[in-house]
């Protein structure tokens, strides 16, 4: 048991300690004059191992709570970004960079407590999904608008080509100027 104090793995030392306690029970009694001395020694090592284990899990719990708090803030920021409505591809790129940065930060943060880890991940994932859904819709409309603009300009080209053989210079000039403006 005293050697287990040198073990670096908390889990492994605790498992070994459990086996030693089982063995302690199976071995049976010792001489009366040695009984308290040997038990106190075994109990002291057990207490130290249990204290070390408890401190480890307390610090782990504290770290997970800090991770949860950090992830909670990232969720709030992601939800804010999911609600934005950029009006240009450049703005979308800026917001996408911010979302990507949030995701990088998310990956550097450790686990939250088990009971809320999946919940906080789903919240973050839903915010990212909403953002990318909005982005996809914007670029679909943007692409449709570009196609419409292309078709309108193509139509203007056809109209201009039809006028190239016109001899009515004044009217043709005015119509070409109006088409250029259009």
N, C-alpha and C positions, 0 to 999 in steps of 0.2 A: 504494500500500500504506500509506503514511503517512497519507493522508487517511482510510483505513478506520478508523484509531484514533479518529476522531471519530464514527463511525457508532454509533448507540445499540443497534441490533439485532445481537446476537451472531451469530445465524444468517445474516443478510444479509451481515455483514462477512466471515464465514467462507466463504460461497459466492463472494463477490467475490474473496476472496484465492485461492481455488482457480482461478478464471478467470485471475487475474494470474499464477499459477505456470505455467499452461498457456501463456499468452502469452509468459512469460519463456523457456520452452523453445523455442517456435516462432521467436522473434525471431532467435536466433543469437548468435554471439560478438561481443565488443566489443574495442577496443584493449587490448593487454596491460597497459599502465600504468594503465588505468581499471578493468580487470576486477575486481580485489579490492575496490577502493573502492565500486563500484556494487553488487557482490554483498553486501558487508558492510552497506550501507545497506538493501538489500532484505531481507536476512536479519534485521536488527535489527527492522524493522517487522513482519516475519512472526512473529518470536519473541514480540514484545509482543502481537500479536493472538492467537497460540496460547496464551500465558500467560493472557490475559484470558478466553479461551474456556474454558480448563481451570478457572480459578477460578470462573467462572460455573457450570459443570457440577458442580464440587465442592460449591458452596454449594447448588445445586439438589438434589443427592443428599442432602446433610445435612438440608435442609428436608423432603424426602420421607421420610427416615428418622424425623424428629421427627413428621411427620404420621402415619406408620405406628404409632408408639408411642402417639400420642393416640387413634387409631382402635382400636387393640388394647384400650386401657382402656375405651373406649366399648362395645366388643363384650362385654367381661367384665361391665360394668354391665347391659347389655341382657340378657345371659344370666341374670344374677341376677334381673332383673325378670320374665323369662319363667318362672322357677321359682316365683314367689310364688303363693299361693292366697288372694286376698282373699275375705272372706265377705260383703261387703256392696257395694252399688252405690257408696257413698261411697268405700270403700277402692279399688275398681276405678278410680274417677275420679282419685284421688290418684296411683295407679301409672301410669295413662294419661298424666297430666300429666308425670310423670317420664320416661316413654318419649318423649313429644313433645319434651321438652327435650333429651333425648339426640340425637334426630333433628335438631333445630335446630343443636346443636353439631356434629354430623357434617357438616352442609352447610357450616359455616364453615371446616372444615379442608380444606386442599388435598389434592392427590393423594398417595398413597403410591407407593413404587417400583412400576414396571410389573409386575414379576414377582409381587408380592403384592397389588396393588391390587384385583383382582377377587376374590381369595380372602378378603380382609378384608371387602369389601363383602358377599359372600355369607354370611359368618359373621354379620355384623350384621343383614342382612336376615332370615336364618333365625331369629335370636333375636326380632326384631320379629314375624315371622309366627307364631311359637310363642306369644308373648304375646297377640296379637290372636285367635288360635284359642282359647286358654283363656278369654279374655274373652267371646268369642262363645258358647262352650259354657255359661259361667256364666249369661249373660243369657238364653239359651234355657231353661235349667232354671229360672231365676228367673221368667221369664214363664209357664212351665208351672205353676209353683207358685202364682203369682198367679191363674191361671185356675182351678186346683183350689180355691184359697181362695174365690174368687168363687162357684164352684158349690156349695161347702159352705155358704156364707152364704145363698145363694139357697134352698137346701134348708131351712135353718133358718127362713127367712122363710115358706116354704110351710107348714111345721109350725106355726109360730106363728099364722098366719092360720087354719089349721084349728081351732085351739084357741079362737079368739075367741068362738065361740058356745057354749062349754062352760059348764055351770052348776055343775060341781064346782070351786069356787073354790080349795080347798086344794090339790088335786092339780094343777090347771092352774097355780096360782102357783108351785109347786115345779118343775114342768116348764119353765115360762118362765124361772125363775131359772137353772136348769141350762142351758137353751139360751143365755141371755145369757153365762154363763161360757164356754160352748163357742165 
